[in-house]
Amino acid sequence: MANRDLTAMAAAGYEGGANPHLASSPNFYAHELGAYLNAKGASHPRDVRMGRGYRIRANDMLFKITNAGQRGGSTFERLE
């Protein structure tokens, strides 16, 4: 998979937009991560990219996606 920039999808989630993406797609997880960052009071998402497996990078941090594919219920565990 190409190292595709998902920052726009994460920004839409951060800003409270509905998640129109297919559950389990990289776009879906980026959107969910944006909403998660907002809920945690973190800064606006930047340089968002999928990693291997259920991992996603944003804001110079690595997150593991837990409870994957659950619309509005995906959660994230910070790894780095």
Secondary structure, 3 states (H helix, E strand, C coil): CCCCCCHHHHHHHHCCCCCCCCCCCHHHHHHHHHHHHHHCCCCCCCCCEECCCCEEEECCEEEEEECCCCCCCCEEEECC
